[in-house]
Amino acid sequence: VVVRAHRAARHPDKLQRQARAQSTPGKNAGLSAHMSKVLAIARFTLLEALRTRLLWLVLGLLVLLIVGSLFVRQLAITDTARMQLGFLAASMRLGMVLILCLHVAGSMAREFNDKNVDLLLSLDLPRAGYFLGKLLGFVGVALLMALLASAALGTVADPVALVIWGTSLACELVIVAAITLFCAITFVQIMPAVTFVVAFYLLARSIAAVRLMSGSQLLPADEWSTRLTGWLVDGLALLLPDLSRFTSSAWLLGGADGGSALAYVVAQTLIYGALLSLAGLFDLYRRSL
Amino acid sequence: MRWRLRLSGTQTRPSRDVPRAVTWLLALALLLQVGIAAVQRTPAARAQDLPALPGPDILRALSLGEPIPLAQLLTLYLQAFDNQPGISIPFMQLNYARVEQWLARALELDPAGQYPLLLAAQVYAQVPDTERQRTMLDFVYRQFLQDPSGRWPWLAHAAIMAKHRLNDLPLALRYARALREHATGAQVPGWASQMEIFMREDMGEYDAAKVLLGGLLHSGAVTDPHEKRFLIERLQQMEDAEKSSSPSKKRLGP
């Protein structure tokens, strides 16, 4: 109410236009009204991240990792810049993933505990609108974190490689945001949601290696247990994104060309992000308030 | 979903309450995911890419207090590395110094583990390349000396390999002697300590074989009456063979 009152005082003409649009019968007007609510939810999700000091937490972690990388650089006898860059890139990637996961899970748990979800869904807004708003907000947070991490590497990495690495990190964080949102809606509580996300992430990072191991020719190929394990791992690989192909430090260190992998990274993010979002939406629709 | 009832205490609505578009789009996204995963190449190992490992102290620190699972992971990764379809002669392409380093690191992290020694003796020593075979057998020998009671089976295998595959009787004798001298634990069977005797016999060193066999019988280490009788017979055969200056053809029975 306070926010609306402030808005009305500052932008009376804008609110009048919105009200006219909402009162106008027609599909387009309804859609436009829903979209403005979706964007408002996304904006407040983003604001929540800033006001809960997530930005400071990310900056603090980045500073800590940079100091750590300088220590690594001091320890190295040769290849000092590469050592620093490699340490920094790998640790930032993991740190950003963990912070984003905890933030999304915590934010959603607060939404459920404070009954904000019930309140918002009691308004003229479909559940899909609420979900989309939250998702857009968390994707915004993910992009902001990827941008900050890339900026921290700006002075030590090649710019082209850094853009590719940063894009891939943003894609990876989008997937993490989507899976955490899905888990937060499904499990409601923080602990099971975060546990599931961490397990998912580790498995997605290692699925290529697991597949490699399960296909060993040293294992007896004619035994049912070997075949069953192989099928299970292959089936799992079909359902998981191969995160070992995302955000590789080797792209920054000149060990591999990230540009060729970027098409897969983007396509996989779009498909898997959509899959997780729809799964989360499916669960939200089934949720009884 | 049933687990939500336990975790959150809230009820779920039936699936028919979910808009049909959401269900169809979810199915479509699932199909797309399976599609994109299916068209990706199956991960394949490349033998030349086996990386170097850091030292045992660093690995122990990296294991976060769990060196044994890390050793097991290293072993499994190494095992899978060169055994993928599409590699025609995988072991021949491997850098054996690197393989040895991996196996040694796994043993350093998990000294009680037998897996790295099995890989060395039974897998990596089976390549049709004498140098590589010798590298692996030598690795088994050096590791045996660090824990003779726990690692004697692999040196026994190495001794047999040296004799029959490499046709290098002096090497086989060296391994067999190490078995007799170092593998003295109660769990080491008699045949392992007796290998040296029969190898010396094969090499025509009857005097040495007789001394060893006589010493073994005299020491009282052989308690089984059947085994004792068999060894006495072998001692007699050696003496007969020495008299006729031809090595015994009789071999250990089943």
Interface residues (C-beta under 8 A of the other chain):
Chain A: F112 A128 T186 F187 V188 Q189 P192 A208 A209 R211 L212 M213 G215 S216 Q217 L218 A237 L238 L239 L240 P241 D242 Y264 A267 Q268 I271 Y272 A274 L275 L278 A279 L281 F282 D283 Y285 R286 R287 S288 L289
Chain B: M1 W3 R4 L7 S8 T10 Q11 T12 R13 P14 S15 D17 V18 P19 V22 T23 L25 L26 A29 L30 L32 Q33 V34 I36 A37 A38 Q40 T42 P43 A44 A45 L76 Y77 Q79 A80 F81 N83 Q84 P85 V123
